[in-house]
Each structure stands twice: as C-alpha cells, then as structure tokens.
Amino acid sequence: MKFGGHMPLWLLVAIQVVVSAASLVVEIVAGRMLAPYVGMSLYTWTAIIAVVLAGFSAGHWWGGRIAGRPEALRATGWTLIGAAVTTALAASLLRWIAGPVLAGVDHPVWAIVVLCGAVFFLPSLFAGVPAPVLAQIGVQTGRDSGKALGALFAAGAIGAIAGTLLAGFLFISWLGSALTLAVVTVTYLFSGLLCLGWARARQVPAGLASVLALGLAGWAVAAPSPCQVESDYFCIRTVDMSTDPTRPARMMVLDHLVHGTSARDAPQVMFTDHAAMLDGLSRIRATRPDYSSFHIGGGTYSIPRAIAERDGGPVTVAEIDPQVTRIAARDFWFDPGTAEILHMDARVALANRPDRYDVILGDAFTDIAVPAHLITHEFYQLVRMRLEPGGSYLMNVIDFEDRLQVLGAVVRTLQTVFPVVEVWTEAAAPAPGQRMVFVVVAGTERTALPGFRTRSPDPIRFAALSDAMVAGIAAADTLTLTDDFAPIARLMGPAD
C-alpha cells in the first residue's frame, strides 16, 4: 500500500465502517458497564443515547471545521488515537468516579446523566470527527462526488449496524465489557495510525500514545470486575452474608440490586418482605395443599425451593436468564429437578402454553426498572386465562408512602380484569415518605385471613389494607396501564 496523496475511496469506506462499528460497540457496552452502579432502566438508556449522540454531534462539527485543511487527515488520526485512549480509560474511570458522583448528585436521574457523560462523552466526541473529514477526502478523490458521499454515508450506517450486532450478540457474551473495550481500543489505534501514516505524520508521539492506550486497556482488563458473571441479561454477583461459617447464607445481586437471599439451613425462611408475603399468601389463598404455581422470575429461587421442601405441588418458573438459574443451583442450594424451568420471557411462556395454575406469582418490580409488558391490562387478561377456577395472582409492588401512584395504577388496572383486588403490606405505620413494599392480590375470592405472621427473617406481621384505603388509592387517578401506554418509569421515578 502506498502512503501519501489522497486515500482511495475503498479505504475511506473501510475506515468509516470500522470507526462507526467501534463507536456503536462502545454505546452498547456502556449500558452493561453502568448497570452495576445505576441499574438498567429507561433513564439509563436515555442518558447513554443522549450522551453518545451529543458526542457524535460535537465530533461531526469539529470534523467539519477541519475537513478542508491540509492537516485534516493527520488531525483525524490523532482524534482516533484520542478515541482509543479515552475508550481504554472508560472502565477504570467509571470505577473511580461512580461512588463520588452517585453520592454527590442528589437526583438519581441526573446522577446517571452526569456519570454517563463523564465516562462516555469523550470517546464519542473523538469517534465523531472522522466522518466529515473522510467525506471531504472522498469528494476530492474523483469526479463523482455523489457516489463517494453515498458510499461513505452507507458505510457509516453499515458500520453502526455491525457494531450493534457484534456487541449485543457476540462481544459482551464472549469477552465481557472490559475486553470488548480493549478490542475497540485496538481498532481505533489501527485506524488512527493508518491515517497518521498516510498523512506522513511523526510516528514517535503516536507510538507513545498507543502504548498508553494499550496500557490503560490492559489495566482495565486485569482489574477486578464488579461482575462475577456477565450474562446476556445481567451483571451477576453472589455475596456471602454468613454470620456463622457453618451455616452459610448468600445474597444474589443482579446489576445493582439485591434479588434474593437464601440460607442453606433455613429453606422455609424468606429474607425479604415481598418474598415472605408472596410465599405466605400463596399458601393461604391456595385451594389445596399441593397447589400448582407459576413464578415470574427465578432469582435465588427461594420460593420454589421452599415449596419443594414442603413437598408441595408442581412448580413452573419463567426465568429469562439461564445463568441466573445456574448460579441459583450452584450458590443458593436450589435443585433444578424440583421445578419446570422455562428460560424465556414470562409473558411469552404464558401465551404459548395452555397450562393452568392455582397461583401465579409476579416478582417483576425492582426500583425504577420494571418490565412494562408485565403490568398491563392485556397481560393481566392473559394471567386470568391461565388461572384455575378460584386461582390467585400475586405480585409485588414498590412505591413511596407519600405518592402511591404506581400502586394506584396497578390496582386500577387489575380491577379491570379481576373482581377482587387486595393490597397487603407490613402491619406497621410507615414513616413519612418511606419506600414501601406491597403485594397486590387479585382473584375471584377474598383472602380468608385479614393478616398473618411469618419471618422475613425476623418475625413480622403482614395485613391487608382496608377496602376504603384501597378504593382511595385507586380513585386518586384514572390511569390504567395498557400495552399501548404504560409509563411505569415516570410513575416510579424519583420525585422532584
């Protein structure tokens, strides 16, 4: 290959494809990298997309400013070196600043935006520079400027598609976030050095910058990951909570949230209020001791494990992530042979299987990340179709004492499908503004008991809210959740 002069169009197109692909890989990886700190939600992805687009826009403007200058190709090479260095730094930078940013910014949504901007704006800025420069060079390479521009615009789109597919279907699953960013770093370095070589720029500074980028990438790969397992869906960790080494207890963390705790020697004890309510109410409302149950989400499989320990009825679990099931069996004493496990979305599982169940338990709520398709009128209609006569649907809801917008929307929506809707919570007065855990019960009959006592893990009493309180919560608004409109992220989001 001969350096100097104008780059041929095919090489310009190749560089544009590679840079566009690399930049989209970074965007997809950003979601996985932020998840252990702020979770995966509408807010997280909105911040990522906005920050990356802002970086691209600023980079395109910068590239347009230098595109007609004689040193444009050399400057582009250096911006790609900059993209390599800042991409290599991203994983380490996120670990260093996440704690201070989240502690220093009061509003959690703005904290996500600030954190995302601090880590991912510069890689996107530098990656946005080459497009207008390469387009200008392409126009100058021949007489058919329209053909050159069309080829380069198409190359950018093709690269973006390829980067998205590679990140989502290949790189993260097989390499993990840090190693994926190392691959992107090398890709940017190769592209930048190619541009600098073609521009006949001095190689020593570029070599030193390349060593820096590779060193930062290697540092990030070697550093401890916040994830013990990076699955296709979650960053998964098992945390030892044992106070006595001979009586182990462990906690499962998916992304940044605890999704369950189990003790080896206490399979009947639930360690969270919502699990204790779901387990206790399912037994109270069941029409027979060996009731069949369908569980939306597995987590630590604490309730299926407790049912198996009681020699209960058949259990079906829809857990979308096979790695969660594998870790539940490895670390949380769950025997997969005691349940039918469906590694698919719960709504898809219920829609595709005609089986009926005595109890369906929904554990979809986390904090501000809730699968909207599992809380709609249409989904509740499907749930009722899959219940045996006299069967019950139970789901956990998290809301704030002084708002109850989410609880009200869920209750109103369930009331469009079920004749009886109850709300259960701890039988104690909440503190002002307290974040509360509820279980909403829907069916055709009322629960036989007004309350019950269990362990969570300490002794605790749960009770149903009065009919008047439930009616007041439901009457506070008119919104019902549908497949067309379920603004759960807005309802659950932090108050201003």
C-alpha positions, -999 to 999 in steps of 0.1 A, spaced: 0 0 0 14 34 -10 12 61 16 7 98 7 -17 116 -15 -54 111 -14 -67 79 1 -86 56 -23 -123 55 -18 -124 19 -8 -100 26 21 -121 56 32 -152 34 32 -134 7 52 -122 32 78 -157 46 81 -172 12 86 -147 2 113 -149 35 132 -187 35 131 -189 -1 143 -164 6 171 -184 36 183 -216 17 185 -200 -12 203 -190 14 230 -226 26 232 -240 -9 238 -212 -17 262 -220 15 281 -253 0 292 -237 -31 307 -209 -11 324 -234 13 341 -257 -15 352 -238 -25 384 -239 11 396 -273 25 384 -292 -5 370 -308 -9 336 -338 13 331 -354 38 307 -334 65 324 -301 47 319 -305 41 282 -319 76 276 -288 90 292 -265 68 272 -281 76 239 -282 113 246 -246 115 257 -233 94 228 -253 114 203 -241 147 218 -205 134 215 -211 124 179 -227 158 171 -198 177 186 -173 155 168 -190 159 135 -190 197 140 -153 196 149 -145 173 119 -164 197 96 -143 226 108 -110 209 99 -122 189 69 -109 213 43 -75 219 59 -43 203 46 -36 188 80 -72 173 83 -61 136 78 -33 140 104 -57 156 129 -82 128 122 -56 103 130 -49 120 163 -86 121 172 -88 84 167 -58 80 190 -78 101 214 -108 78 210 -85 48 218 -71 64 249 -105 76 263 -121 42 255 -94 23 272 -98 46 302 -136 43 304 -139 11 326 -113 23 351 -127 59 352 -162 45 358 -150 25 388 -131 56 402 -159 82 399 -191 62 403 -192 64 441 -185 101 444 -209 111 416 -238 90 429 -231 104 464 -227 139 453 -257 143 429 -289 142 449 -313 135 420 -307 99 408 -317 106 372 -292 135 370 -266 113 386 -270 88 358 -266 116 332 -235 131 349 -219 97 353 -226 87 317 -213 120 304 -181 119 324 -172 85 310 -186 82 275 -188 117 261 -151 120 250 -149 86 233 -180 96 212 -166 130 205 -134 117 191 -151 90 172 -174 115 155 -146 135 139 -136 112 111 -169 111 92 -169 147 77 -131 145 71 -134 112 52 -164 126 33 -144 156 22 -114 135 11 -138 112 -7 -153 141 -27 -117 150 -37 -107 115 -49 -127 115 -81 -152 132 -103 -184 115 -90 -187 132 -56 -223 120 -52 -211 84 -54 -184 90 -29 -207 107 -4 -233 80 -8 -207 52 -2 -194 69 29 -229 76 44 -238 40 37 -205 28 53 -214 47 85 -248 31 87 -235 -4 79 -207 0 105 -233 11 131 -254 -19 124 -225 -43 125 -212 -27 158 -246 -31 174 -250 -67 164 -214 -76 173 -217 -60 208 -251 -74 216 -248 -109 202 -211 -117 204 -186 -95 222 -203 -89 256 -214 -125 259 -180 -140 249 -155 -113 260 -171 -92 287 -172 -54 289 -135 -47 297 -121 -70 270 -146 -57 245 -134 -21 251 -98 -34 247 -108 -47 212 -123 -13 204 -92 4 216 -70 -16 193 -95 -9 164 -92 28 170 -54 27 173 -51 8 140 -74 33 122 -56 63 137 -22 50 129 -33 43 93 -45 79 90 -13 93 105 8 71 83 -10 82 52 -6 118 63 32 111 69 29 123 105 56 118 130 53 82 144 71 85 178 43 105 196 17 83 180 36 52 193 38 66 228 1 74 228 -6 39 215 14 24 244 -6 45 268 -39 33 253 -29 -3 253 -16 0 289 -49 15 301 -69 -12 283 -47 -39 299 -52 -23 333 -90 -24 329 -90 -60 318 -67 -70 347 -87 -51 373 -114 -69 393 -147 -67 376 -179 -57 395 -195 -88 379 -187 -123 388 -207 -134 358 -217 -112 328 -247 -130 312 -267 -118 282 -290 -100 306 -273 -92 339 -241 -84 358 -244 -112 385 -227 -114 419 -231 -138 448 -223 -121 482 -216 -141 513 -239 -129 542 -230 -156 567 -226 -147 603 -216 -183 611 -194 -201 585 -210 -234 594 -245 -220 585 -239 -202 552 -263 -175 538 -258 -158 505 -273 -129 486 -277 -126 448 -271 -92 432 -283 -86 396 -268 -54 382 -270 -31 413 -300 -46 431 -304 -75 456 -327 -101 440 -328 -125 469 -311 -140 499 -311 -177 510 -297 -197 539 -287 -232 534 -302 -244 567 -334 -224 566 -351 -231 532 -385 -220 546 -374 -186 557 -377 -157 533 -352 -128 538 -372 -101 521 -407 -87 529 -421 -93 494 -409 -129 492 -423 -136 527 -457 -121 516 -457 -139 483 -449 -173 499 -473 -168 528 -502 -155 508 -499 -182 481 -503 -209 508 -532 -190 525 -551 -185 492 -544 -219 476 -574 -241 473 -554 -272 480 -522 -281 498 -505 -294 466 -513 -262 446 -496 -256 413 -477 -224 409 -462 -203 381 -434 -180 391 -425 -149 370 -387 -147 376 -364 -170 394 -336 -150 412 -324 -172 440 -354 -195 435 -362 -191 473 -400 -197 470 -397 -227 446 -371 -241 470 -394 -236 500 -423 -253 481 -401 -283 473 -390 -285 509 -427 -287 519 -434 -314 493 -458 -290 476 -473 -292 442 -458 -287 407 -438 -255 402 -431 -238 369 -406 -209 368 -401 -185 338 -366 -171 343 -353 -154 312 -316 -158 321 -301 -193 322 -271 -180 341 -294 -169 370 -307 -205 372 -272 -219 370 -260 -197 399 -291 -204 419 -283 -241 417 -246 -235 424 -247 -210 452 -282 -210 466 -290 -247 472 -318 -249 446 -324 -282 429 -334 -276 393 -350 -310 393 -378 -298 416 -393 -274 391 -400 -270 354 -378 -241 343 -386 -221 312 -357 -199 301 -379 -174 283 -399 -142 290 -428 -149 314 -454 -134 291 -443 -154 261 -443 -186 283 -479 -179 295 -491 -170 260 -476 -201 243 -485 -227 269 -522 -237 277 -514 -249 312 -534 -235 341 -522 -228 376 -537 -224 411 -513 -195 419 -493 -172 396 -466 -151 414 -452 -120 398 -419 -106 411 -411 -81 384 -407 -49 404 -372 -37 413 -367 1 417 -371 22 386 -367 -8 362 -399 -27 356 -408 -47 325 -438 -27 314 -453 -56 294 -458 -75 327 -481 -49 343 -507 -41 316 -544 -48 312 -536 -72 284 -511 -91 305 -535 -94 334 -561 -108 310 -536 -135 300 -529 -142 336 -566 -147 344 -569 -171 314 -540 -192 329 -555 -195 364 -576 -224 376 -611 -216 389 -606 -199 422 -569 -192 414 -550 -162 425 -525 -138 411 -500 -122 434 -474 -95 425 -450 -73 444 -451 -35 440 -427 -9 454 -439 26 459 -434 56 482 -458 63 511 -465 98 501 -472 91 464 -486 56 457 -490 65 420 -476 31 410 -497 11 434 -528 30 423 -522 24 386 -516 -14 392 -547 -17 414 -569 1 389 -555 -20 360 -561 -52 379 -596 -41 388 -604 -41 351 -598 -78 350 -604 -93 384 -634 -88 407 -613 -88 439 -581 -69 443 -564 -66 477 -533 -48 489 -510 -63 515 -480 -48 534 -463 -48 568 -488 -42 596 -470 -11 609 -473 26 603 -448 38 577 -425 67 582 -433 98 561 -420 93 525 -409 57 532 -403 34 503 -428 6 509 -431 -29 497 -466 -42 488 -481 -74 475 -512 -70 454 -536 -100 453 -561 -105 425 -587 -132 421 -624 -141 424 -625 -145 462 -613 -126 492 -584 -138 514 -598 -158 543 -575 -141 569 -571 -104 575 -534 -108 583 -507 -134 591 -474 -136 609 -442 -151 594 -404 -145 593 -385 -121 570 -361 -133 585 -372 -118 619 -408 -123 630 -431 -99 611 -469 -94 607 -485 -85 574 -520 -73 569 -544 -63 541 -553 -26 537 -589 -19 543 -613 -17 513 -617 20 519 -579 26 517 -577 5 485 -606 24 470 -590 57 479 -556 47 464 -574 36 432 -595 67 429 -565 91 431 -561 90 393 -577 74 362 -547 60 345 -548 23 337 -517 5 322 -520 -9 287 -497 -23 261 -501 10 243 -494 32 273 -477 21 305 -455 50 318 -442 30 347 -407 46 346 -423 80 350 -445 68 379 -417 51 397 -391 78 390 -379 99 419 -399 129 429 -386 163 421 
